[in-house]
Amino acid sequence: MRLFLLILTLFTFTNTSAQLTEEQFPYYELPEYPETYTAGTMAARMVDALGFRYYWATEDLKGSDLAYMPSDDVRSTGETVDHILDLSYVILNSTLKQQNGKNDYSEMDLYDKRKQTLINLKTAADILRVSDDISQFKILFGEREIPFWNNVNGPISDAIWHCGQIASFRRSSGNPINPNVNHFMGTVKQ
């Protein structure tokens, strides 16, 4: 019994410690912008901006926030988080030149979904940032190869839209975004 309690205590401490380091997730603040303007740096900055908005739209969401939906014909905040995770995989997979497929998030909690989404976006942005030719990063669905342009008006724009939706929903459910976040500058006032 003592061993069980010790293991349970260690698990709880480890889980709590992991959650306390969320500001170490990518996009607590926007990275410095590059000195040069290229297709790659511009695309990377769009993904970085998405990552920053997502970080703060989903920071400190509660169960009641995740369940919130203003009407029966829209996704809940939790379903929207899943959708953005899907979109982050489409963005990432194009930069890795990998096929897109179905993803199963049934074993993931919000912490894991946030972490994976932010890592996906950071990885994609880092690849784009150093690329001289972003036309090579096609969206792959089976036999279809869709140009990178569609990442801009598709998954990137869609995910930014949904970050705003989460921000609005959480305000409606009584848990607004941290007022110290400056989306224009990509910083957080301390």
Secondary structure as GFF3:
##gff-version 3
##sequence-region A 1 190
A	DSSP	alpha_helix	2	20	.	.	.	ID=ss1
A	DSSP	three_ten_helix	22	24	.	.	.	ID=ss2
A	DSSP	alpha_helix	39	58	.	.	.	ID=ss3
A	DSSP	alpha_helix	63	67	.	.	.	ID=ss4
A	DSSP	alpha_helix	77	96	.	.	.	ID=ss5
A	DSSP	alpha_helix	110	129	.	.	.	ID=ss6
A	DSSP	three_ten_helix	134	136	.	.	.	ID=ss7
A	DSSP	beta_strand	139	141	.	.	.	ID=ss8
A	DSSP	beta_strand	144	146	.	.	.	ID=ss9
A	DSSP	alpha_helix	149	151	.	.	.	ID=ss10
A	DSSP	pi_helix	152	156	.	.	.	ID=ss11
A	DSSP	alpha_helix	157	172	.	.	.	ID=ss12
A	DSSP	beta_strand	181	182	.	.	.	ID=ss13
A	DSSP	beta_strand	187	188	.	.	.	ID=ss14
###
